Amino acid sequence: MSWFVIKGILRDRSRSLFPLVVVTVGVALAVFLDAYLRGAQDSIFAATARLATGHLRVVPRAQAELGNRYDFRFTLKDIDSLVSSLSQRYPEISWHPRFRFSGVIRSRKTGLPGMPFTGLGVDLNPEGSERKRLRLGQGLIAGGLPESGGAGLGFRLAQQLGVVPGDTVVIVTTRADGELMEIPLAVAGIIRFGVTALDRQLLVMDIGEVQTLLGAGHRATELLGFFQHGFYDDRRAVALARSFNLQPAGGEEQSAPVMQALRDAAGFGSLIELINSATGLVVFIFVLAMAVVLLNAGLLNSLRRYQEIGIRLALGETKLQVYGSLLSEAFFIGIAGSLLGTLLGLGVSWYLQTHGLDISGMMRNASVVMEDVLRARIAGRTFFIGFLPGLAATFAGSALAGLSIFRRSPARLTRELAE
């Protein structure tokens, strides 16, 4: 029976070509949008994680309440001991201390007015992972990476200041003891971080140098954790943060360390839920749209095959058998369209995942931390998510259109055929 239905579909293209095209296009769009939304989410999360919050962030309780405003009264003390403890407790996470500060920066050479900057102290050891994570070597435009007494500037910040490697800039910032001071720094290199908002204001130094200049000792403003496999796992991150925070805090309540998942540290909880809901909404919309189109196509097809169906009923086929054969046709068309649409959608998604789309021109005045190159990401469910709208739409369209079979009266078949 199945082979008979397939032969009928192949021989009579008029009954299968239009539904096949509709299903293929609809499934391809559903597959591409799933990969695109996942890639856009990863783009935001990856940039935010490596430059701002990590997959997990440990900060003093008082600092967590302040959000993105850093107060040197609340820092993580004895950072080496804390890193060792967390590494033993969570071996799947790599932990890295960072020191954030801010102030005003100006150039000695140009004499231009000062402008605000954000400073980031990280481990710039050539054998460490922070250089690679921040893509400092890859993004280096001129000069070299910061050494003792030097700093790396975002390339847009350097352009605004009118400085090049070898020039001296002066930063005005607050020491750990609250004293306001000016610190001269040599411009070691100009770096493109790949995020427009940070290229305009970020200054990078070695964390040891920052601790010395600001009198912070062996303290850090935060401790960032990254999953060893490289991707953010929201469920696992939330579970780890919850288990850590359930442990009794030692020392002063305000200085006790608390752990935050990326969704909480960056306020991405609603975004994660929105993207998850958007994927389901996309599938529903395509099922509905394709079902309506295929319903109309099925109704027209029923009119074209009106005499064929009448002959089959007159020859003794039951209405259920005829109706079942129409649903069988819909099943095979849905399978074929879903396969073709999935392959087409995966092809476009793979191209966008491999080559990316440069959106730096649209991000010039953006304040959101997001990669300048937007990529799709093909995940496991991308391979089969298109089959749901593909099969559901064809079945729904054929099932509704085929109901007209049950309104055919056997008593009228002889007269209809005679005419």
C-alpha positions in Angstrom: 0.0 0.0 0.0 2.8 2.4 0.9 4.7 1.7 -2.3 1.5 2.2 -4.3 0.9 5.6 -2.6 4.5 6.7 -3.3 4.3 5.7 -7.0 1.1 7.7 -7.3 2.8 10.8 -5.8 5.8 10.5 -8.1 3.8 9.9 -11.2 1.2 12.7 -10.5 3.3 15.7 -9.7 0.3 18.0 -9.6 -0.8 16.4 -6.3 2.6 16.7 -4.6 4.7 19.5 -6.1 3.0 22.5 -4.5 2.6 20.9 -1.0 6.2 19.7 -1.2 7.5 23.2 -2.0 5.4 24.8 0.8 6.7 22.3 3.4 10.3 22.5 2.2 10.3 26.3 2.5 8.5 26.4 5.8 10.7 23.7 7.4 13.9 25.4 6.1 12.8 28.7 7.7 12.0 27.0 11.0 15.4 25.2 11.1 17.3 28.4 10.2 15.5 30.5 12.7 16.2 27.9 15.5 19.9 28.0 14.6 19.9 31.8 14.3 18.2 32.4 17.7 20.6 29.9 19.3 23.6 31.6 17.7 22.4 35.1 18.7 21.9 33.9 22.2 25.4 32.4 22.3 26.9 35.6 20.8 25.5 37.7 23.6 26.4 35.1 26.3 29.9 34.4 25.0 30.9 38.1 24.8 29.3 38.8 28.2 30.9 35.7 29.8 34.5 36.3 28.6 34.5 40.1 29.1 32.1 40.7 32.0 30.6 37.9 34.1 32.0 34.5 33.3 29.6 31.5 33.3 29.7 31.8 37.1 30.8 34.8 39.1 31.8 34.9 42.8 31.7 38.4 44.5 31.2 39.7 48.0 27.5 39.7 49.1 27.5 43.6 49.3 29.0 43.8 45.8 26.3 41.5 44.4 23.7 43.9 45.7 25.5 46.9 44.0 25.3 45.2 40.6 27.8 46.7 38.1 29.0 49.5 40.5 32.2 48.4 42.1 33.1 49.5 45.6 36.7 48.7 46.8 35.4 48.3 50.4 33.9 45.0 49.2 36.5 42.8 47.6 37.4 39.1 47.7 40.3 38.6 50.2 42.9 35.8 50.2 42.0 35.1 46.5 44.5 32.3 46.0 43.0 30.2 48.8 39.5 30.8 47.4 40.5 29.7 43.9 42.1 26.6 45.3 39.0 25.7 47.3 36.6 26.3 44.4 38.8 24.3 42.0 38.7 21.3 44.3 34.9 21.6 44.8 34.0 22.3 41.2 36.6 20.6 39.0 34.6 21.1 35.8 35.0 24.9 36.3 38.2 26.9 35.7 38.4 30.0 38.0 40.1 33.3 37.3 40.4 36.4 39.4 39.8 39.8 37.9 40.0 43.3 39.2 37.7 46.0 37.8 38.1 49.8 38.3 37.1 52.9 36.6 37.8 56.6 36.3 38.9 59.2 33.8 41.7 58.9 31.2 43.5 61.6 29.3 46.5 61.8 27.0 49.6 63.8 27.9 50.5 64.2 24.2 47.3 65.7 22.8 46.0 67.5 25.9 42.4 66.6 25.0 39.8 66.5 27.8 39.6 63.4 29.8 37.0 60.8 29.1 35.6 57.9 31.2 37.1 54.5 31.0 36.6 51.0 32.5 39.8 49.2 33.7 40.2 45.4 33.7 43.0 43.7 35.5 43.5 40.1 34.4 46.2 37.4 34.5 48.4 38.2 31.4 50.7 35.3 32.0 51.6 34.0 28.4 50.9 30.4 29.6 47.6 31.3 31.2 44.2 31.0 29.5 43.0 34.6 30.0 45.0 36.0 27.1 43.3 33.4 24.8 39.9 33.9 26.3 40.0 37.7 25.8 41.5 37.2 22.4 44.2 39.8 23.2 46.7 38.4 20.7 44.1 37.9 18.0 42.8 41.5 18.5 46.1 43.2 18.8 46.2 46.0 16.2 49.4 47.8 17.1 52.2 47.5 19.7 52.3 44.6 22.1 50.5 43.2 25.1 50.8 45.1 28.4 53.8 44.7 30.6 54.9 46.4 33.8 53.6 49.9 34.0 51.7 49.6 30.7 48.2 49.1 29.5 46.3 47.9 26.4 43.6 50.3 25.1 40.5 49.6 23.0 41.2 50.8 19.5 38.2 53.3 19.6 39.4 54.6 22.9 42.9 55.1 21.5 41.5 56.9 18.5 39.5 59.3 20.7 42.5 60.0 22.8 44.8 60.3 19.8 47.5 58.0 21.2 49.6 55.3 19.7 51.8 52.6 21.4 54.7 54.3 23.3 52.6 57.3 24.3 51.7 58.0 27.9 48.2 58.4 29.3 47.1 59.5 32.7 44.3 57.8 34.6 42.5 59.3 37.5 41.0 56.7 39.7 40.4 55.7 43.3 42.8 53.5 45.3 41.6 50.7 47.5 41.9 52.9 50.6 39.6 55.5 49.0 42.3 58.0 48.0 41.9 59.7 44.6 45.1 59.6 42.6 46.7 60.1 39.1 48.6 57.2 37.6 50.7 57.6 34.4 50.6 54.6 32.2 52.5 53.7 29.0 50.3 52.6 26.1 51.7 49.2 25.3 49.2 48.2 22.6 46.0 49.0 20.8 43.5 46.1 20.9 40.2 45.4 19.1 38.1 43.4 21.6 35.4 42.7 19.0 32.6 44.3 21.0 32.0 48.0 20.1 30.9 49.0 23.6 34.2 47.8 25.0 36.4 49.0 22.2 35.2 52.5 23.2 36.2 52.4 26.9 38.1 49.4 28.0 41.7 49.5 29.3 43.5 46.2 30.1 46.4 45.6 32.5 48.0 42.7 34.4 46.1 42.0 37.6 49.2 42.0 39.6 50.1 45.5 38.3 46.6 46.7 39.2 46.8 45.3 42.7 50.1 47.1 43.3 49.1 50.5 41.8 45.8 50.6 43.7 47.2 49.1 46.9 44.8 46.2 46.9 47.2 43.5 48.0 46.1 40.0 47.1 42.5 40.9 46.6 40.2 40.9 43.6 36.8 42.5 42.8 35.5 39.2 41.4 36.3 35.6 40.6 35.0 34.3 37.2 34.3 30.7 36.5 34.1 29.1 33.0 32.9 25.6 32.0 35.7 23.5 30.7 33.7 22.6 27.6 33.4 26.3 26.7 29.6 26.7 26.4 27.3 28.2 29.0 25.0 25.5 30.6 22.2 27.5 32.3 20.7 24.7 34.3 24.1 23.5 35.6 25.3 27.0 36.4 22.1 27.8 38.4 22.4 24.5 40.3 26.1 25.2 41.2 25.3 28.7 42.3 22.4 27.6 44.5 24.5 24.8 46.1 27.3 27.2 46.9 25.1 29.9 48.4 23.4 27.3 50.7 26.7 26.8 52.5 27.1 28.9 55.7 29.0 32.1 55.1 32.2 32.7 57.0 33.4 36.0 58.3 31.5 39.2 57.9 28.1 39.0 56.3 28.7 41.8 53.8 32.1 40.4 52.7 31.0 36.8 52.5 31.4 35.4 48.9 28.2 34.6 46.9 28.0 32.9 43.5 25.9 34.0 40.6 25.1 32.3 37.4 25.5 34.3 34.2 21.7 34.7 33.9 21.6 36.5 37.3 25.0 38.3 37.1 24.1 39.9 33.7 20.3 40.0 34.2 19.7 37.6 31.3 17.1 35.4 33.0 14.2 37.0 31.1 16.2 36.8 27.8 16.8 33.1 28.2 13.2 32.5 28.9 12.2 34.7 25.9 14.5 32.9 23.5 13.2 29.5 24.7 9.6 30.7 24.2 10.4 32.2 20.9 11.6 28.9 19.5 8.3 27.3 20.4 6.4 30.3 19.0 8.3 30.0 15.7 7.3 26.4 15.3 3.7 27.1 16.1 3.5 30.0 13.6 5.0 27.9 10.8 2.6 25.0 11.6 -0.4 27.3 11.5 0.7 29.1 8.4 1.6 26.0 6.4 -1.6 24.2 7.6 -3.7 27.1 6.2 -1.8 27.1 2.9 -2.0 23.3 2.6 -5.7 23.3 3.6 -6.4 25.5 0.6 -4.2 23.4 -1.6 -6.0 20.3 -0.3 -9.4 21.7 -1.0 -8.4 22.6 -4.6 -6.8 19.2 -5.0 -10.1 17.5 -3.8 -12.0 19.4 -6.5 -9.5 18.3 -9.1 -9.7 14.7 -7.9 -13.4 14.8 -7.3 -14.1 12.2 -10.1 -11.2 10.0 -9.1 -12.5 9.8 -5.5 -16.0 9.0 -6.8 -14.7 6.2 -9.0 -12.8 4.7 -6.0 -15.9 4.8 -3.9 -18.0 3.3 -6.6 -15.5 0.4 -7.0 -16.0 -0.5 -3.4 -13.4 1.4 -1.4 -14.7 2.7 1.9 -14.6 6.3 2.8 -12.2 5.6 5.6 -9.9 3.8 3.1 -9.9 6.7 0.7 -9.4 9.2 3.6 -6.6 7.0 4.9 -4.8 7.1 1.5 -5.0 10.9 1.5 -3.4 11.0 4.9 -0.7 8.5 3.7 0.1 10.8 0.8 0.3 13.7 3.3 2.7 11.7 5.5 5.1 10.9 2.7 5.0 14.4 1.3 5.6 15.7 4.9 8.6 13.4 5.3 10.1 14.4 1.9 9.5 18.1 2.5 10.9 18.0 6.0 14.0 16.2 4.8 14.6 18.7 2.0 13.8 21.7 4.2 16.0 20.5 7.0 18.9 20.0 4.6 18.3 23.5 3.1 18.0 25.1 6.5 21.1 23.3 7.8 23.1 24.5 4.7 22.2 28.1 5.3 22.8 27.8 9.0 26.2 26.1 8.5 27.3 29.0 6.2 26.3 31.6 8.8 27.9 29.5 11.6 31.2 29.2 9.6 31.5 32.6 8.0 29.3 34.8 10.3 27.7 38.1 9.5 29.6 41.3 10.3 27.2 43.6 12.2 29.8 46.0 13.5 28.3 48.9 11.5 25.0 48.5 13.4 26.8 48.3 16.7 28.7 51.6 16.6 26.5 53.3 19.2 25.4 50.2 21.0 26.0 49.7 24.7 25.1 46.0 24.8 28.0 43.6 25.1 27.7 41.5 21.9 30.1 40.1 19.3 30.5 42.2 16.2 30.2 39.0 14.1 26.9 37.2 14.4 26.8 33.5 13.9 24.2 30.7 13.9 24.8 27.6 15.9 23.6 24.1 14.9 22.7 22.1 17.9 21.2 18.6 18.3 17.6 19.6 18.1 18.2 21.7 14.9 18.4 18.4 13.0 14.8 17.3 13.9 12.9 20.5 14.9 11.7 21.0 11.3 9.8 17.6 11.3 7.2 18.9 13.7 5.9 21.7 11.6 6.5 19.7 8.4 4.4 16.7 9.4 1.8 18.5 11.5 1.0 21.0 8.8 0.6 18.4 6.0 -1.5 16.2 8.2 -3.7 19.1 9.4 -4.2 20.4 5.9 -5.0 17.0 4.4 -7.2 15.9 7.3 -9.4 19.0 7.1 -9.6 19.0 3.3 -10.4 15.3 3.2 -13.4 15.6 5.3 -15.4 16.3 2.2 -15.1 12.6 1.3 -17.5 11.7 4.1 -20.2 14.0 2.6 -20.2 12.0 -0.7 -23.5 10.1 -1.1 -23.1 6.6 -2.6 -26.6 6.9 -4.1 -25.4 9.8 -6.3 -22.2 8.1 -7.5 -23.9 6.3 -10.5 -25.5 9.5 -11.7 -22.3 11.5 -11.3 -20.3 8.9 -13.2 -22.9 8.7 -15.9 -22.7 12.4 -16.5 
